[in-house]
Amino acid sequence: MPNCAIKYCKNSTKKNLGNVKYFRFPKDKIVSDMWIKACGNPNVSKQSYFKAFL
């Protein structure tokens, strides 16, 4: 089950607490690195969240 990767976000595809849309992380390394940095979540990594959603 995909979960939100943003720091402090409690949304998931099962429990959506607002008007949230989910997107896969980009496959492009540079763009993916920018998304991961923007998440502000130190637990996000390419290995654990490559198929996760924002």
Secondary structure, 3 states (H helix, E strand, C coil): CCEECCCCCCCECCCCCCCCCCCECCCCHHHHHHHHHHHCCCCCCHHHHCCCEC
